[in-house]
Amino acid sequence: MINGAVEHLLPPEVHGVQGEPDFPEGFLAFYNFGWDLVETLRGIFEVVETRIFADPLLGYTSNNHPLVSGGNMLATVFVCRKARS
């Protein structure tokens, strides 16, 4: 930051829907986790599982992201457990 302003070293990555009334420019992402996150978690936890979260009976059918298949992108969940000592 320079004088309270963000200095972009690379082109900024913006998440969310641009043009929303409350956040017309979207949300600036400072870090975008990739699948390398799984390897990082495996260095910390004994068990790391990747799951898709959906439960239509409870109303969880998507993450409601309007730009991905009309809001039908399923939520990804990481389940991590340390080994018992």
N, C-alpha and C positions, 0 to 999 in steps of 0.2 A: 504494500500500500504506500502510496505517496500522497501526503496531505489528506489522508482519509479516503482517497479514491483507489479503486482496484486497478492495478497495472496488469494488463493481459500480455503474457509472454507468448501465448498461442491464441488462435481464434477462440472466443468464448463459446462454451457449450451451454445451451439454454434448454431447460426441461419445462414441461407443462404446455399448456395451450396458449400460444401467443394471441393476444387480442381479448383475453378475459377482462371484464371491467375492472376487477380489483388488482390484477397483475398484467397489464397490457403487454409487457415485454417478456413475460414468462419468468422462470426462476433460473438464476445463474447457478450452474453446477460447478462446485469446486473440486469434486473428485467423482469419477465414474467407475464404479467397481466392475471388473470383468470377471471371467471365470477363474482368474488367478486368485480370487478371494477364497475359493475352495481350498487351494493349496496352502494359503496363508492360515486358514482355520485349522487345517490338518497339522500344522506345525504347533498349534496350541492345544487342540483337543484330540482325544483318542478316537472318537467317532464323529464323523461329519457326514450328514445325509442331506441331499437336496430333494425337496418334495414340492409338488404342486398342490396348492391349497384350494379346495373347492368343496362346498357342502350346500347343494341346492335346498335341502330341507331347512337349513339355518339361514338361507338367503345369500350365501357367499358363492357367487357364480363368476365373478370377474373382478378386476381391479377398477372397472369403469373408466379406463383410459380412453378418451374419445378418439384418439388418433390411431389406435391399434384395433383393427377389425371391429370398429364400431363399439368399443368398450368391452370386448370379450377376451381380453388377455388375462389368463389365470395368474394368480399371485404365486411367486416362488418363495419358498420358505427354507431356511437353513436350520437344521436340527443338529446341535452340537452337544456332546457329553464328554466330560473328562473321565479317565479311567478311575475306578474305585481304588482307594489306597488301602 
